[in-house]
Amino acid sequence: MTELPYSTTPPPTRPAPSTIDALPRDRHTDPRDYDPGDDLAAAVNVALMLGRPLLVTGEPGTGKTELARSVAWQLGYPLFRFDTKSSSVARDLFYTYDSIGRFDAAYLRAARERKGGESAAALPEIDDRDFIHYQALGQAILLANTMDALKGWLAKPDAYREWLPKDWPEKEQPPCRAVVLIDEIDKAPRDFPNDLLAEIEELRFTIPELGNVVRQATKDFQPVVVITSNSEKHLPDAFLRRCVYHHIAFPDGDHKRLTKIIGSRTGLDASDPLLADSIDFLARVRSMAKLGKKPATAEFIDWLAYLRGIGAESRAWLVAKQTDKEVLASLGALCKSQDDISPLRAELLAWLNEK
């Protein structure tokens, strides 16, 4: 059987430099401590084998964004991230064009010609490439091409190094693969995914400002694209057809799986009484029908980190301190609305007072 590139058991060291290693982090965000589980790891490998983007949905806080970090770290690729906004247009994913800077350059050039008596031929030409600023997927597509190609595409041949991790070795030159995270695509206007159909499938884009030149990734170095969505709105069917889909479900009812996930992200052993007790409380909270927003993994990790910070060791410790302001205030890490505070506080006190 062919060995698959992405695994639930990552290597002890990364195979190559990665943007991940240049980022400040703790266990909560360290890709080495990310546990995708068998189903998610399999979905990643399907996307890698087919060369398709992986579209990941799930509750906020279930680890969708961290998946891209994990994939980049395991494969040893740089990670480029695009944070989708309500104002995003498809072009923003590839590049932005500084039209004001271009206008100013042209104005200053004309002024020098008028005031200094310099001929147009004697003045340096304006290079439109200076005003193109490549973004996440555009950078990854360019890096998938040879150095000879980049020398003609970039105003400064080594400009691509600004996109790479600081520890990236000089000898490591394009072409190379990258991981691109398109985060929370459902925030964008509906036209955003519709306008990406050909580009996301063929991993290419056009730059009208440079005379409609086309930039396309070579087949052997196509970027790995991970797209996340909170499912706040339906994505177009034509866009979905081009993706491999996976939903990260919260492991409700799977105490063992949840303990493994939280343990890996916090460093707590499965036998730790605080971990076991708090997961028991989380299961109760998520079963509450009147709760507006159920806390997910990220909120729970924050809550657990706070409890440890104030000295909590177990349920018995919480029982002794249940009326302390520090304990009651901690619920703000789990719930995110005033309507949820009261029922959650009542549930906490009921749980602590059970025999």
Solvent accessible surface area in square Angstrom, and as a share of the most:
residue,aa,sasa,rsa
1,M,228,1.02
2,T,103,0.60
3,E,161,0.72
4,L,68,0.34
5,P,72,0.45
6,Y,4,0.01
7,S,39,0.25
8,T,42,0.24
9,T,107,0.62
10,P,38,0.24
11,P,53,0.33
12,P,124,0.78
13,T,100,0.58
14,R,76,0.28
15,P,89,0.56
16,A,32,0.25
17,P,17,0.11
18,S,0,0.00
19,T,28,0.16
20,I,1,0.00
21,D,44,0.23
22,A,54,0.42
23,L,63,0.31
24,P,129,0.81
25,R,75,0.27
26,D,83,0.43
27,R,105,0.38
28,H,55,0.25
29,T,44,0.25
30,D,14,0.07
31,P,3,0.02
32,R,104,0.38
33,D,28,0.15
34,Y,21,0.08
35,D,20,0.10
36,P,9,0.05
37,G,12,0.12
38,D,111,0.57
39,D,111,0.57
40,L,6,0.03
41,A,6,0.05
42,A,51,0.40
43,A,12,0.09
44,V,4,0.03
45,N,9,0.04
46,V,70,0.40
47,A,5,0.04
48,L,28,0.14
49,M,134,0.60
50,L,115,0.57
51,G,44,0.42
52,R,78,0.28
53,P,5,0.03
54,L,4,0.02
55,L,2,0.01
56,V,0,0.00
57,T,8,0.05
58,G,5,0.05
59,E,58,0.26
60,P,63,0.40
61,G,27,0.26
62,T,17,0.10
63,G,19,0.18
64,K,13,0.05
65,T,32,0.18
66,E,33,0.15
67,L,0,0.00
68,A,0,0.00
69,R,39,0.14
70,S,1,0.01
71,V,1,0.00
72,A,0,0.00
73,W,4,0.01
74,Q,13,0.06
75,L,29,0.14
76,G,3,0.03
77,Y,47,0.18
78,P,0,0.00
79,L,15,0.08
80,F,12,0.05
81,R,111,0.40
82,F,22,0.09
83,D,67,0.35
84,T,5,0.03
85,K,124,0.52
86,S,89,0.58
87,S,88,0.57
88,S,7,0.04
89,V,83,0.47
90,A,15,0.12
91,R,96,0.35
92,D,34,0.18
93,L,0,0.00
94,F,6,0.03
95,Y,2,0.01
96,T,47,0.27
97,Y,44,0.17
98,D,54,0.28
99,S,66,0.43
100,I,131,0.66
101,G,19,0.18
102,R,69,0.25
103,F,136,0.57
104,D,67,0.35
105,A,29,0.23
106,A,38,0.29
107,Y,124,0.47
108,L,109,0.54
109,R,49,0.18
110,A,40,0.31
111,A,15,0.12
112,R,118,0.43
113,E,68,0.30
114,R,152,0.55
115,K,175,0.74
116,G,53,0.51
117,G,66,0.63
118,E,60,0.27
119,S,63,0.41
120,A,44,0.34
121,A,101,0.78
122,A,74,0.58
123,L,5,0.03
124,P,93,0.59
125,E,141,0.63
126,I,44,0.23
127,D,46,0.24
128,D,40,0.21
129,R,73,0.27
130,D,73,0.38
131,F,28,0.12
132,I,11,0.06
133,H,90,0.40
134,Y,18,0.07
135,Q,55,0.24
136,A,8,0.06
137,L,0,0.00
138,G,0,0.00
139,Q,27,0.12
140,A,1,0.00
141,I,0,0.00
142,L,0,0.00
143,L,0,0.00
144,A,0,0.00
145,N,12,0.06
146,T,66,0.39
147,M,38,0.17
148,D,112,0.58
149,A,28,0.22
150,L,0,0.00
151,K,107,0.46
152,G,47,0.45
153,W,48,0.17
154,L,9,0.05
155,A,35,0.27
156,K,135,0.57
157,P,64,0.40
158,D,88,0.45
159,A,23,0.18
160,Y,4,0.02
161,R,58,0.21
162,E,145,0.65
163,W,43,0.15
164,L,15,0.07
165,P,9,0.06
166,K,199,0.84
167,D,67,0.34
168,W,18,0.06
169,P,45,0.28
170,E,130,0.58
171,K,170,0.72
172,E,71,0.32
173,Q,98,0.44
174,P,9,0.06
175,P,44,0.27
176,C,21,0.12
177,R,65,0.24
178,A,0,0.00
179,V,0,0.00
180,V,0,0.00
181,L,1,0.01
182,I,0,0.00
183,D,9,0.05
184,E,46,0.21
185,I,1,0.01
186,D,4,0.02
187,K,97,0.41
188,A,1,0.01
189,P,54,0.34
190,R,136,0.50
191,D,92,0.48
192,F,2,0.01
193,P,3,0.02
194,N,53,0.27
195,D,81,0.42
196,L,0,0.00
197,L,41,0.20
198,A,36,0.28
199,E,40,0.18
200,I,3,0.01
201,E,63,0.28
202,E,73,0.33
203,L,8,0.04
204,R,60,0.22
205,F,4,0.02
206,T,52,0.30
207,I,0,0.00
208,P,79,0.50
209,E,51,0.23
210,L,32,0.16
211,G,63,0.60
212,N,97,0.50
213,V,47,0.27
214,V,76,0.44
215,R,18,0.07
216,Q,81,0.36
217,A,8,0.06
218,T,56,0.32
219,K,173,0.73
220,D,113,0.59
221,F,68,0.28
222,Q,45,0.20
223,P,7,0.05
224,V,15,0.09
225,V,6,0.03
226,V,2,0.01
227,I,0,0.00
228,T,1,0.00
229,S,2,0.01
230,N,27,0.14
231,S,73,0.47
232,E,126,0.57
233,K,87,0.37
234,H,121,0.54
235,L,13,0.06
236,P,7,0.04
237,D,104,0.54
238,A,42,0.33
239,F,0,0.00
240,L,56,0.28
241,R,143,0.52
242,R,33,0.12
243,C,17,0.10
244,V,21,0.12
245,Y,125,0.47
246,H,34,0.15
247,H,88,0.39
248,I,24,0.12
249,A,70,0.54
250,F,19,0.08
251,P,24,0.15
252,D,83,0.43
253,G,88,0.85
254,D,65,0.34
255,H,94,0.42
256,K,173,0.73
257,R,54,0.20
258,L,7,0.04
259,T,16,0.09
260,K,123,0.52
261,I,29,0.14
262,I,0,0.00
263,G,12,0.11
264,S,30,0.19
265,R,14,0.05
266,T,12,0.07
267,G,44,0.43
268,L,20,0.10
269,D,93,0.48
270,A,69,0.54
271,S,94,0.61
272,D,38,0.20
273,P,73,0.46
274,L,5,0.02
275,L,0,0.00
276,A,40,0.31
277,D,34,0.18
278,S,1,0.01
279,I,1,0.00
280,D,64,0.33
281,F,0,0.00
282,L,1,0.01
283,A,53,0.41
284,R,60,0.22
285,V,0,0.00
286,R,11,0.04
287,S,88,0.57
288,M,17,0.08
289,A,110,0.85
290,K,153,0.65
291,L,13,0.07
292,G,70,0.67
293,K,72,0.31
294,K,84,0.36
295,P,0,0.00
296,A,0,0.00
297,T,16,0.09
298,A,48,0.37
299,E,17,0.08
300,F,0,0.00
301,I,10,0.05
302,D,77,0.40
303,W,2,0.01
304,L,0,0.00
305,A,42,0.33
306,Y,81,0.31
307,L,1,0.00
308,R,110,0.40
309,G,68,0.66
310,I,50,0.25
311,G,35,0.34
312,A,8,0.06
313,E,119,0.53
314,S,23,0.15
315,R,61,0.22
316,A,74,0.57
317,W,55,0.19
318,L,1,0.01
319,V,53,0.31
320,A,84,0.65
321,K,76,0.32
322,Q,28,0.12
323,T,107,0.62
324,D,53,0.28
325,K,169,0.71
326,E,91,0.41
327,V,3,0.01
328,L,35,0.18
329,A,72,0.56
330,S,5,0.03
331,L,1,0.00
332,G,42,0.40
333,A,26,0.20
334,L,2,0.01
335,C,5,0.03
336,K,115,0.49
337,S,52,0.34
338,Q,142,0.63
339,D,121,0.62
340,D,4,0.02
341,I,40,0.20
342,S,73,0.47
343,P,24,0.15
344,L,0,0.00
345,R,98,0.36
346,A,61,0.48
347,E,37,0.16
348,L,1,0.00
349,L,57,0.28
350,A,49,0.38
351,W,6,0.02
352,L,3,0.02
353,N,93,0.48
354,E,85,0.38
355,K,247,1.04
